[in-house]
Amino acid sequence: MAKPKTKRIGILTAGGDSPGLNAAIRGVGKTALGFYGMEIIGFRDGFRGLVEDRRLKLDKTTLAGILTVGGTILGTSRDKPHRMLIDGRTRDMTDVIVKNYRKHKLDCLVCLGGGGTQKSALRLHQAGLNVITLPKTIDNDVAMTDSTFGFATALDIATEAIDRLHSTAHSHHRIIIAEIMGHRAGWLTLGAGIAGGADVILIPEIPYRVEKIAEAIRRRSRVGTNFSIVAVAEGAMSVEDARVFAAAEAKRERARTVQDKKEAKAELATLESRHTGNTLRLARQLEELTHLESRVTILGYVQRGGTPSPADRLLASRLGGACADLIHQGIFGVMVAARGDRTEPVPLEKVAGKRRGVPAEHSWIATARHVGTCLGD
């Protein structure tokens, strides 16, 4: 009887780095190697490494000691298979990826990443490759999963930052504004704001009115509390700005010709550029309206770095192990989603191009309002 063919897996990390990536690589790798006897090839720097055939054999030695390490041993990039800069030109490299996939006789390609990676993985699946993804992002905005690895660690970091800002705000009778990551989703700001006791929380899903925020701060002053903590997502915007952005998005959706699409995309890019520095503008507005000094702390990339929390290590390990199970079962074209204490394969078609924002009726929103937090509306 012929010996069964050993399954061979390719794995890569794409998009921004996130705590828990190495734990997920380890979860996939150790389960695939030790439990199923598979072989694993890691591709460096995301989809670009697969195009350029830059690889690393993943074995027990390579996977040892990486559970607690931040970042990714494979490296990452934001390159997309269908739109990659090669020799100064943007090219579709899907055919090259397919060629290298077959060259290495892969049975599956595992892609660890956020929303953009889900879309890229779907394209490769539609090109005929066996693909499985794992949901990674500190924004927690990947659709069809309860949570993404990276979020829990970033939430700990952002919450600790707000905790530390309280003493400065109280000592100097200031408004301290903490800008937290989240262009399109407010999970991180909302969670850290509630856990850190922020007085004002501003998220992309709820456009704010500056006067409403100022009145909440003045109300605190009238009862003798001459400081306030404002947690603001980098993508939060005023009611007026939200209307302008919504109109531009609608224009892009209606665009049919290449020229119309180009113009709509340029208009959105201009608006995004103008939005940069919005938190500093908000600080100046609040200073004028409340007559309290305002200071801004932008947490930035510190939220994505460092040792992953136990919660993220556990989630990434669970999803990684479940991924290897699905490969063994021959289930492809899916994302491994977290469902309570279980995992579930979700077709990539249901994930790609969608974003999980904070619903208006979510319990965290209700909690913030119940404890008297101003949400700017």
N, C-alpha and C positions, 0 to 999 in steps of 0.2 A: 504493500500500500504506500502511495506517495505521501511524503511528509507535507502537512498543511503549510501553505505559504505564510511566512511571518508578515504580519501587517506592519506597514511603515507609515509613520505620522510626520507631517511637517507642522511646525508651530511658529507663530510670530506675534509680536506685540506692536500695535499701531496706535497713532494718535498721541495725545499727551501722556506723560508718565503718571502713574497713580500707585499709591500704596497697595500692596497685595498682588502686584503682577508676578513677582517671583514666587509667591506662595501658590498662585494659580498654575504657573509653569511647573512647579514641583508637584502639585496635585495631579495634573494631567500625566506628567512624566513618571512619577513613582507608581501610579496605578497602572499605566500602560506597560511599563517595564516589568515591575515585580508581580503584578496580578495577572496580566494577559500575555506577557512575553513579546511585546511589540518592540519595534525600533523607532527612535525619535530623532528627527533632524530639526534644529532650531535655525531659523533664518534671521540674520542680523538687520536691525534698523527697519523693521516693518516690511511693507510690500516692496520697497526699493531693494532690500536684501534678496528677496525672491527673484526679482528681475535680474539683478547683478550676480545671482548665484553665490552669494556670500553666506556661508552656513557654519554651523557649529554642531557637532555630534553631542547629543544630550544623553549622558549615562549616569550611573549612580554617583560617580565622583563629581560630575558637573552639578548635579542637583543637590549635593550635600551642603548643608549650612546656609541655604538661601532663603529659608522660610521667613526669617526675621529681617531680611535685607530689603531696604527700600529701592525704588527704581525698578529696572529690569536688566537682567544679565544679557539679554539679547539686543538691547538698544531699541530705539523706536524712532519713527518719523511720521509726518502727516501726509506723506505721498499717497496718492490714489492710483490704483492700477490703470484706470482709463484716462488719467490726466497727470502725467508725470514729466517733470522737466529733465530732458535728456539732451546734452550738448547744446544747451541754450534754446531748445524747442520743446513745446508741450506736446507730448505724444501719448497715444493709447498703447499701453504695454501689456494688455490682457493676453495677447497671443504668446508673448515671451513667457509670461507666468505659466500659461497652460503648458508650454514646451518644457519648462524646467520642472513643473509638477510631474510630468510624464517621464522626463529624464531620470528623476530620482525614484520613479516607480512608487509614488505616494498613494496610499489608500485614502488619505484624508488630510486636509489642511485645517488646522485650528487657528483661529484669529481672535486675539484678545484685544478688545477695544470698545469704544463708545459708539455714539450714533453714526458717525462717519464710517467707522469700520464695519458696522452692520450693513450699510449700503454697498460698500466695496465688496464685502463677502457675498452678498446676494448676486452682484454682477458676475463674480467668479463661479458661483453655483449655476447661474444661468448659462455660463460658458462651458458647462459640463464637468466641473470639478466637484468632488465631495468636500463639503465645507461644514464646519461647526464653529460657532462663536461663543465667547464668554463675555458677559456685560461688565465693562470696566469704566468708571468715571467718578470723580469726586462730586459731580453735579447731581448724581442719582436720577438722571433724566432719560435713561434708556427705557423704551416702551416695553410693556408685557413682562416685566420682572418686578418683584417686590422691592428689590434693592440691588445696587451694584457694588462690587468691591472697590474700595478707595473712599467711599462716602463716610464710613464710620470713623476712619482715622482723621479725615479732614474735619469732620464734625467735632471730634475731640480737640483738635488744634484750634479751630475757630472759637470754640466755647472757652477754652483756656485763655485765649487772647482777650475776649470780652471780660472774663473774670479779672484779669490783670488791669484792664483799663478802668475798672470801677474806682480803684483807689486814687488814680490821677484825676479823674473827673470830679470825684468828691472833694479832694484836697484843694483843687483850684477853681471850683464852682464853674466848670466848663461843660460845654456840649462836646462829647467825644464821639466822632463818627468812625465806625469801623467798616471799611469796604471789604466785602467777602465775595469770593468767586461765584459765578453763576450768571452767564449772559442771558440765558433764555428760561432758566428754571430757578426757583427760589428755595429749594429744599434745604440747602446748606445754610443759607442765611436765616431762614425761618427756624430750623432746628437749633442752631447755635444761639439765635436771639432769645428763644424761649428758655433754653437750658442755662444761658448766661444772664438772664434777667434784664435784657435790653428793654428800654422804655419805648423805643420806636423800632419797628421792623418794616423794611421796605423791600418788596420783592417784585420781579418782573410781571407776575400774574395779576398784581393789584396796582394799577397806576395811582400815583399819589398827588395830593394837593399840598403845596408847601405851607399854605396858611393853616391847614389842618394840623400839620406837624408842629408848626410854631405855637399854635394854641395849646396843644398837648403839653409842650415844654413850659409855656407860660403858666399853665394850670398847676404844674408841679412847683413852680417858683412861688405861686401865691400861697401854697401850703407849707412853704419853708424849705423845699428841696431845690437847691440852686445848682443842680447838675443833671445831665441826662446822657444816656448811652443810646446811640442810634446805630443799628445794624442795617447796612444797606447792601443789597446785591449789586454787582457791577452793572447788571442789565436792567436795574429798576429805573423807571422813568416817570415823569409827570404825566398827568392826564393829557395835557396839550401835546407833548412829545409822542405819547402813545398813539394819539389820533393820526399824527403825521406819518409815523411808522406803519400804522395799519393801512393807511391809504397807499403808501408805497408798496407794501406787500401785496395788496389787492391788485395794484397796477402790474406787478410782476406776474401774478397768477393769470391775469387777463392777456398778457403779451403772447402774441402768436408768431410774428415775424422775428427773424434773427435780430434786426435792428431794434425793434421794440424791446426784446428781451435784454439786449445789451444796454439800452438806455435805462431800463428799470433796474437792472443790476447796478449800474453806475450810481443811480440815485440813492439806492439803499446803502451803497458803500460810502457815499458822502454823508448820509445821515449817521451811519455808524461812527465815522470819523469825528463828526461834531459831538457825538455823545461821549467820546473820550474826555475825561476830566469832569464828568457830570457831578461826581461826588464832591469835588472841590467847589464847584458852583453852588451846590446845595448848601455846603458849609457857610459860604458867604451870605446866602439868602437867609439862613437861619440866624446868623449873627446879627444881621440888620433888623430882623423881625423880633428877636427876643432880647437883644442887647446883652447877650452872653457870649463870651469868647468860644469859638469853635475850633476844634483841632481834628485833623483827619489822620487815621492810620489805615494804610492799604496793606492788607495781609499778603496779597500776591502769592508767589510760588511756594512760600513756606508752607502753605496748606497742602501741597502735593508731595512734600518731601518727608524723609525720615522713615523710621521703623513703623511698619503697619501695626495697627491695634490688634488685640486678640480677636475682636469681632471680625475684622477684615481677613485675618489669617484663616479663621474658621470658615467664613463664607467662601473665600477663594479656594480653599482646600476641598470643600464640599462640591463646588461647581466643577473644579478640575477633575475630581474623581468621577463625577457623573458624566463628564465629557468622554472620558476613556470608556465608560460603560456603554455609551451610545455608539461609539466607534466599533466596539466589539459586536454590538447588536446590528450594525449596518444601518444606523439611522443618521441621515445627513441632511444638509440644507436647513439646519435649525440653530437656534440660540438656546443655550442652557440657562433657563430662568430659575430664579429662587421663588419658591411658593411655600411660605411658612417655613416649616422645618423640612420640607421636601424640595426636590428639583423637578423641572418639567421641560421637555423639549418644545420650543415654540417655532413654527415655520418662519424663516427669515422674511418672507413676504408680509407677515403681520408686524414685523419689527422695523424694518428698514424704512427710513423716511418719516418716522413718527417720533414724537417727543413726549415724555411723561412729565407734564408740568404739575404744579400743585393745584388740585381742584378747589374751587371756591368753598365747597362743603367739607373739605378735609378736616379731620379732628384736630390737627395742629393749628389750623386757622381759628377754630372755635376755642381752643385752649388759650391762644394768644389774646383773643378778645375777652375771654372770661377773666383773665388776670389783669386786665386793664391796659394791655399793650396797644399803642397806637399803630395802625397799619397804613396810615396816610390817606385813608379814604373817609 
